[in-house]
Amino acid sequence: MLNHTMSMQVGENPQHYLDRVKTSFQDELKAIPKIIDSIDAQIAAEKTKLTVNRAKIEELEILKKQYDSRQTVVKEGLTRTLPYDDIKAYISHKGDYEKQT
């Protein structure tokens, strides 16, 4: 998962910073469905093996749920139109929350 805890550069225009964050969110939003498809393919491959590794399948399903959740967070990040400080706090808070879960 991409890290959105970018900091504003010294002297950088706040709008430029927000544009960078938005672009980063958009890039991640494009990548997540491909990652989920890859995880689905790995799960399908595990299920076709003669000796099914249920622990590996469970790990992959948990990973898939995490990416599904991240996709929601990224969409929220793209739809919020808050001032610079609020957006930075929102992004930092989401990152801290994800580290705890």
C-alpha positions as CSV (number, residue, x, y, z in Angstrom):
1,M,0.0,0.0,0.0
2,L,1.3,3.4,-0.8
3,N,2.2,5.8,1.9
4,H,0.3,9.1,1.9
5,T,2.1,10.7,4.7
6,M,3.9,13.0,2.3
7,S,5.0,16.3,3.9
8,M,4.8,19.7,2.3
9,Q,8.1,21.0,1.1
10,V,9.5,24.2,2.4
11,G,8.0,27.1,0.5
12,E,5.6,24.8,-1.4
13,N,2.3,26.1,-2.4
14,P,-0.4,24.3,-0.3
15,Q,-2.4,23.7,-3.5
16,H,0.6,22.0,-5.1
17,Y,0.9,19.7,-2.1
18,L,-2.8,18.8,-2.3
19,D,-2.4,18.1,-6.0
20,R,0.5,15.7,-5.2
21,V,-1.6,13.9,-2.6
22,K,-4.5,13.7,-4.9
23,T,-2.3,12.2,-7.7
24,S,-0.9,9.7,-5.3
25,F,-4.4,8.7,-4.2
26,Q,-5.5,8.3,-7.8
27,D,-2.4,6.2,-8.6
28,E,-3.2,3.9,-5.7
29,L,-6.9,3.7,-6.7
30,K,-5.8,2.5,-10.1
31,A,-3.4,-0.1,-8.7
32,I,-5.7,-1.6,-6.0
33,P,-8.1,-3.5,-8.3
34,K,-5.1,-5.1,-10.0
35,I,-3.6,-6.2,-6.7
36,I,-7.0,-7.6,-5.6
37,D,-7.2,-9.6,-8.9
38,S,-3.8,-10.9,-8.3
39,I,-4.7,-12.1,-4.8
40,D,-7.9,-13.7,-6.2
41,A,-5.7,-15.6,-8.7
42,Q,-3.4,-16.8,-5.9
43,I,-6.4,-18.0,-3.9
44,A,-7.8,-19.8,-6.9
45,A,-4.3,-21.4,-7.6
46,E,-4.1,-22.5,-3.9
47,K,-7.6,-24.1,-4.1
48,T,-6.6,-26.2,-7.1
49,K,-3.6,-27.8,-5.5
50,L,-3.9,-31.4,-4.3
51,T,-2.9,-30.4,-0.8
52,V,-4.8,-27.2,-0.1
53,N,-3.0,-24.9,2.3
54,R,-5.9,-23.4,4.2
55,A,-3.6,-21.1,6.3
56,K,-2.2,-19.6,3.1
57,I,-5.7,-19.1,1.7
58,E,-6.8,-17.4,4.9
59,E,-3.8,-15.1,4.8
60,L,-4.6,-14.1,1.2
61,E,-8.3,-13.5,2.0
62,I,-7.3,-11.3,4.9
63,L,-4.9,-9.4,2.6
64,K,-7.7,-9.0,0.1
65,K,-10.0,-7.5,2.8
66,Q,-7.3,-5.1,3.8
67,Y,-7.0,-3.9,0.2
68,D,-10.8,-3.6,-0.1
69,S,-10.7,-1.5,3.0
70,R,-7.8,0.6,1.7
71,Q,-9.7,1.2,-1.5
72,T,-12.6,2.8,0.5
73,V,-10.1,5.0,2.4
74,V,-8.5,6.2,-0.8
75,K,-11.9,7.0,-2.3
76,E,-12.8,9.0,0.8
77,G,-9.4,10.8,0.6
78,L,-10.2,11.8,-3.0
79,T,-13.7,13.1,-2.2
80,R,-12.8,15.2,0.7
81,T,-12.3,18.9,0.0
82,L,-10.8,20.3,3.2
83,P,-8.2,22.9,3.9
84,Y,-4.6,21.8,3.8
85,D,-4.2,21.2,7.6
86,D,-7.4,19.2,7.8
87,I,-6.4,17.0,4.9
88,K,-2.9,16.4,6.3
89,A,-4.5,15.5,9.7
90,Y,-7.0,13.2,8.0
91,I,-4.3,11.4,6.0
92,S,-2.1,11.0,9.1
93,H,-5.0,9.7,11.2
94,K,-5.9,7.1,8.6
95,G,-2.4,5.9,8.5
96,D,-2.2,5.6,12.3
97,Y,-5.5,3.7,12.3
98,E,-4.3,1.2,9.7
99,K,-1.1,0.6,11.7
100,Q,-3.3,-0.4,14.7
101,T,-5.5,-2.8,12.7
